[in-house]
């Protein structure tokens, strides 16, 4: 696939700076992908890094990377929500930093056969692990109301009911098997927006999130990272759309004692102790140079927090 653009890790320098790698420290790259964050951490200090990825092709890439770092890097196949048990199998119960780059990777989008892209024709798949129900399974079997709910909740598609009705009608004649087939239906049903974004964008996002339980995985991953981090350890999370970013923001703000109370007239909850210190209250975004070099960075937001000690 020589025509694929190279994968560029978004906000790479900012993530490495946030995690502050040092000799002897242990880090988790919970979304290994092509290994950009892992490689940068390993090159910055004589630290140890554990990469985690649910995508079998990423695990293969990780095994090649491990050969270059003389025992300082391990690739673990699985979900980052299971990072505690995955690291426990390696005898590790505490780490100094965790980074997560949420959502689908550009490599997965570039591979038409994975079915993530509405711009390339391929099987309607979208499974990161290449196991379990595919997007085609959902589109061809779910009741209309459930399908509309997925498109609304995860894709934030305003025309979700109309779209679900059209899908159910069309699939009676011909089941949906390809990305082009679904994208063409969406473009027929959903009006084009003034911002030039393809009408199929939200539908494909919603199905992908549902197929891979991405929001549930974010919640499990954040909780696992907090338990795994040593006091003073840092969590750096890059997200690309509002649903993910809202989960991360609420988790870190709640953990730092900055979550909004239901009413300003209500007292603080007795005994509530901050668990995190926010490194920056506002998300870190890409600078002009990165925006020009990597279009994917446009919507990226990095949130960073430091775990506090027991006595904080």
Buried (B, 14 or more C-beta within 10 A) or exposed (E): EEEEEEBBBBBBEBBBBBBBBEEEBBBBBBBBBBBBBBBBBBEBBEBBBBBBBBBEBBBEBBEEBBEEBEEBBBBBBBBBBBBBEBBEEEEBEEBBBBBBBBBBBBBBBBBBEBBBBBBBBBBBBBBBBEEEEBBBBBBBEBEBEEBBBBBBBBBBBBBBBBBBBBBBEBBEEEEBBBBBBBBEBBBEBBEEEEEEEBBBBBBBBBBBBBBBBBBEBBBBBBEBBBEBBBEEBBBBBBBBBEBBBEBBBEBBBBBBBEBEEEEEEEEEEEEEEEBBBBBEEEBBBBEEEBBEEBEBBEBBBBBBBBBBEEEE
